[in-house]
């Protein structure tokens, strides 16, 4: 382990503000995980805004979540980076809103930020070769018992949270991370094109998708205005809302259990090492 | 790991194959479409986490062709196949665009499901209604 400096020095020549926020986060990771997460969230926001300004200026006044989704849709932000940025956004928001954070959470996000920092450099200066030596976890300050039982419990809890979240995410996504997505997409696309050729050969008209979309939209508008269909649509809405809420509640329940456990661990940590100083939320 | 119900696994595999085809048909894999498909599978088709994960293994979705998928849809009860058609129309709504291959795939699925014009319209209406309430699973799966 190294002291709390150096991991993010490589960022300075690309974006000094991002580098400064990352270094501040690094400094707080052991002493004030909430501030660390706050700084990392700000770092992600600054990176996202810089990319949006360059590529999607119409989104520049959006919130962080909107900017990240826009970057994802445009293909600039790939799945792995998006996951890392969303994780920092969520934990940062939670810290700002008073949810307790532990050093293991902050350390995980700091590690994500290290990887994202290198990605960001490559994005803002195309062709940049960013050779990273590997993330070195900052050393805890003297007197901190990094192997205490409470600390180990916190580590285990965060590992369990990450595993559960990854599993929930993997269940939702269409493609597994382990798949060769490009190859699978090419295979399916080839089959779709074959279906199209067969249909045309069988005498079906070549499809004008814009026209079909327009007709479909107009049909749906008319149907929704029809009293009988309106009732059906309302019923569908109520039923679908109930089903979505069930899934949402299951996610919430799992998260709430973790939050309670996290709070207990933080309390136990405070008994061992009472917190010192005020939280720094400046830049 | 709990034992996975065979019928549920078949449904999940068919759904993910159909949804992948619809996503790929747009020309690029839009994360909003991916997420919409996953959430729809969980909430509306009632697939549990374990079944969704199992369906995405190379032995399941990796070996399934689109013709297999259409054959499976043709064998399903009409109410379920209509839900699958609703789901893929919903995927098209996710980014508010429609491409020729998406139209072809939707039409192929509707034919395989044996939907009449009015039942297909019902699928479009339901998809539209659900599209308005969809949420970002990046947020929902982690908060």
Contacts between the chains, C-beta under 8 A, distances in Angstrom:
chain1	res1	chain2	res2	distance
A	65	B	136	7.5
A	65	B	139	7.3
A	69	B	31	7.8
A	69	B	32	7.1
A	69	B	136	6.9
A	72	B	31	4.5
A	72	B	32	7.6
A	73	B	30	5.8
A	73	B	31	6.8
A	73	B	32	6.2
A	73	B	95	7.2
A	75	B	28	6.4
A	79	B	31	7.0
A	82	B	31	6.8
A	82	B	138	7.4
A	83	B	138	7.9
A	86	B	138	4.9
A	86	B	139	7.8
A	86	B	142	7.2
A	87	B	142	7.3
A	90	B	139	7.6
A	90	B	142	5.7
A	90	B	143	6.4
A	165	B	141	6.7
A	165	B	142	5.3
A	167	B	49	6.5
A	167	B	53	7.2
A	168	B	49	6.6
A	168	B	141	4.3
A	168	B	142	7.5
A	169	B	137	7.6
A	169	B	138	7.9
A	169	B	141	5.1
A	169	B	142	7.4
A	170	B	53	6.1
A	170	B	56	7.7
A	171	B	38	6.8
A	171	B	42	7.1
A	171	B	49	4.3
A	171	B	50	7.9
A	171	B	52	4.0
A	171	B	53	5.3
A	172	B	35	6.3
A	172	B	38	3.2
A	172	B	39	6.2
A	172	B	41	8.0
A	172	B	42	6.9
A	172	B	52	7.3
A	172	B	137	4.8
A	172	B	141	5.8
A	173	B	34	5.4
A	173	B	35	7.2
A	173	B	38	5.7
A	174	B	16	6.3
A	174	B	19	5.9
A	174	B	20	5.4
A	174	B	23	6.0
A	174	B	29	7.6
A	174	B	33	7.8
A	174	B	34	4.4
A	174	B	37	5.3
A	174	B	38	6.5
A	174	B	56	8.0
A	175	B	20	7.2
A	175	B	29	7.5
A	175	B	34	7.1
A	175	B	56	7.3
A	176	B	56	4.7
A	176	B	57	7.7
A	179	B	56	7.7
A	179	B	58	7.8
A	179	B	62	7.6
A	181	B	29	6.9
A	184	B	20	7.2
A	184	B	62	7.4
A	185	B	20	7.8
A	185	B	24	4.7
A	185	B	29	6.4
A	188	B	20	5.8
A	188	B	21	5.1
A	188	B	24	4.6
A	188	B	66	7.0
A	189	B	24	5.2
A	189	B	25	7.5
A	189	B	101	7.6
A	191	B	21	7.4
A	191	B	65	6.2
A	191	B	66	4.4
A	191	B	67	7.8
A	192	B	21	6.1
A	192	B	24	7.0
A	192	B	25	5.5
A	192	B	66	6.9
A	192	B	101	4.7
A	192	B	104	6.8
A	192	B	105	6.1
A	193	B	101	7.1
A	195	B	66	6.6
A	195	B	104	6.0
A	195	B	105	7.3
A	195	B	108	5.9
A	196	B	100	7.3
A	196	B	101	6.4
A	196	B	104	5.1
A	199	B	104	6.3
A	199	B	108	7.8
A	206	B	100	7.7
A	207	B	100	4.4
A	207	B	103	4.7
A	207	B	104	6.0
A	208	B	100	7.6
A	209	B	98	4.8
A	209	B	99	5.2
A	209	B	100	4.4
A	209	B	102	6.8
A	209	B	103	5.0
A	210	B	98	7.1
A	212	B	98	6.2
A	212	B	103	4.8
A	213	B	92	7.8
A	213	B	97	7.2
A	213	B	98	3.5
A	213	B	103	7.8
A	216	B	98	7.4
A	216	B	124	5.9
A	219	B	121	6.2
A	219	B	124	6.9
A	220	B	121	7.6
A	220	B	124	5.1
A	220	B	125	5.8
A	220	B	128	5.2
A	223	B	121	5.8
A	223	B	124	7.7
A	223	B	125	5.3
A	224	B	125	6.3
A	224	B	128	7.2
A	229	B	122	7.9
A	229	B	125	6.2
A	232	B	122	6.8
A	232	B	125	7.0
A	233	B	125	5.3
A	233	B	126	7.4
A	233	B	128	7.8
A	233	B	129	5.2
A	236	B	125	7.2
A	236	B	126	4.6
A	236	B	129	5.1
A	236	B	130	7.4
A	237	B	129	4.8
A	237	B	130	7.9
A	237	B	133	7.2
A	240	B	43	7.4
A	240	B	44	6.4
A	240	B	126	7.6
A	240	B	129	6.7
A	240	B	130	4.9
A	240	B	133	6.5
A	241	B	133	6.1
A	243	B	43	4.4
A	243	B	44	5.6
A	243	B	46	7.7
A	244	B	39	7.3
A	244	B	43	4.6
A	244	B	133	6.5
A	244	B	134	8.0
A	244	B	135	7.4
A	246	B	43	7.0
A	247	B	39	7.0
A	247	B	42	5.0
A	247	B	43	4.7
A	247	B	140	7.4
A	248	B	135	7.6
A	248	B	140	5.8
A	251	B	140	5.6
A	251	B	141	5.9
A	251	B	142	7.8
A	251	B	143	7.1
A	252	B	143	7.4
A	255	B	142	7.5
A	255	B	143	6.0
